[in-house]
Amino acid sequence: MLFNGLNRWLGVFTLIFSAFLAFYAIPNWVYSPSNIRNIVLSPTFWPYVLAGILALAGFALIITKQTPTSDGDTPDIGGMLPYVRLVVLAIIMGLTMYLLPRLGMVWTTMLTFVATAFFFGTRYPKAAIISAVLVPLILYAFFAHVAGVAIPQGNFVRLP
Amino acid sequence: MSFYDSILAGISLVGNVDAFLSLFIGIVVGVIGGAIPGLSATMAVALTLPFTFPMQPINGILLLLGVYKGGIFGGSIPAILIKTPGTPASSATILDGYPLAEKGQAGKALGMALWASCTADVVSNLSLILFAGWLASFALNFGPPEFFALIFFSLTIIAGVSGDSLLRGTLSAVAGLILATVGLDLVYGTNRFTFGDSNLMGGLNFIAVLIGLFAIPEVIAMAWDPTGHLGKARSLGKSWVTFREYKNSFFSIIRGSVIGVILGSIPGIGAAPSAFLSYSEARRTSKNKENFGKGEIEGVAAAEAGNNGVAGATLIPLLALGVPGDVITAIIIGAFMIHGLQPGPMMFVLNVDIIYGLFIGLIVSSVMLFAVGSVAIRAFRYVADVPKRILMPAVLVLCIYGVFAVNNNIFDVGVMFAMGWLGYLMLRTRIPAAPFLIAFILGPLLEDNFRQSMLMSGGDVAVFVRGPITWAFWTFSLIAIAAIYKSVRTAKTA
């Protein structure tokens, strides 16, 4: 394998990202008035400095002593199933974002609660369903009626 | 305002049921949060933050301080019972706490942890009261160059929260600094990385970033391995700590408290190194040194005194200089800002009632911690029984409500999810999240003070070494960098 160390992988990615920042992102996405006399006062100065430090960090990561790519903290579970589960959770989060303005926060979060609890394989389905109903309702009651936050109600069923 | 006037102003602010109830609830939430492995005191503080929005500033901040203090103690409960520290600060407690639990003396270990924690908490709070005001009056002489030098020095705290790799910690910090540049330019008001989206013009919401970085990765980690958390709690046993045992460990407790105060008042060192240093000092000087690591009650006392001694002291740089001492105080800075308060020397002039109100609340918190902790020790079996596969969906829903409530903006929920995936990626690649958050907070302050200094001096960089205060901070920075370099070299040769 060409790159067998975690730091080297990170270093290469960091160098590519710093080059992207310096040569594309900052020139195109950071706007600077044309009449600035002192370069250090320009809105682009600080991002360029950070891109430079990022490049240095990336370079240092590449040349430094390598550490194995296996993760020490997160258990190493074989097979593709964990990755599939991550994709499913990402879909649940994406659907939550899609439904929040349409169904309203209370109904959406109830569905999100049930979906994640069963997706994680809860051994207490009744408790999960009861919690899925109660937790969003209690939070709605607090934020809407105590904190005065305008919780999105959605287009269908509206709560008092 | 005289000292007595300040105290009276503080009493008038917190001398009501709401303030003490907030503190009490905070401690209960903190102990529960710290006692649930995987939830941690940091996440508990982050999740509690949105609930402070409708509260009076003093009550909201007392609630968070209660969570902080409760969380640090709560972490010792699973450390002793199931060998899993609820917070990193409790790691040293395992060394003797778990062997005691194996001998059927978990109740004794937990009791000593509580006594030592409360004693250290009192020492730490007193040091805060004595030193924060003095430091703040000194900091009133600071201008932008002095603050720039101070914040630069504070960024060296990243070394303390970088975990096993300083380089990955640096990478994380630079990423945080870059993310902090999103929004309108501080001087000219031009767009930086906003892509024409009005949601990005005010910069990324701090709460969305911090909850995304610290809470959501735990939910994602649950998807990666839904059964990894399964374990079994131990019974408490019938043996309880005696006053004689407390008296025998008292010197270790006081020494651990002082170590905690000193290390806690230096930004970035945190509770875990303090606990280990206190533990190793206790082992070095104890009459029972051969019993350490096999279930020595003095070891539990020293470790807990070391980590709780930090809890009040980390507020010294926060209140006096506006610089977070660790990641939890970084979150608490967010609470100050949300309530329109700017921690730092001017707060001792403009909001002295809040400062003294906090001091009074903190003193009371030690007593409350003792009461809540005594009950929590017995109730842990119920806390441990909360099924994590129901807890994590609840955390997810709580995050959604909490982040939305900051600005009434669904966009912030999207930012939180995005930061959650970034946080999980960082977790998997062992890039620490704490430097990212600290740099995200300090980044705008660093840039703002840099540019203000340059505007003041007409572009002359000599302004950054204009007086003894700046020289002192540059010297501290050089010493810190040299110490970091030395520790990295030592680690490489070991």
Interface residues (C-beta under 8 A of the other chain):
Chain A: L6 N7 W9 L10 T14 L21 A25 W29 V30 Y31 S32 P33 I36 N38 V40 L41 P43 W46 P47 L50 A51 I53 L54 A57 G58 A60 L61 T64 K65 T67 D71 G72 D73 T74 P75 I77 P82 R85 L86 V88 L89 A90 M93 T96 M97 L100 P101 M105 T109 T112 F113 V114 T116 A117 F119 F120 G121 T122 R123 Y124 A127 A128 S131 A132 V135 P136 L139 Y140 F142 F143 V146 A147 G148 V149 A150 I151 P152
Chain B: P50 F51 F53 P54 S165 L167 R168 T170 L171 V174 A175 L177 I178 T181 D185 V187 Y188 T190 N191 R192 F193 T194 F195 V219 I220 A221 M222 A223 W224 D225 P226 T227 G228 P387 R389 I390 M392 P393 A394 L396 V397 L398 I400 Y401 F404 A405 N408 I410 V413 G414 F417 G420 W421 L427 R428 T429 R430 I431 E447 F450 R451 M454 L455 G459 K492
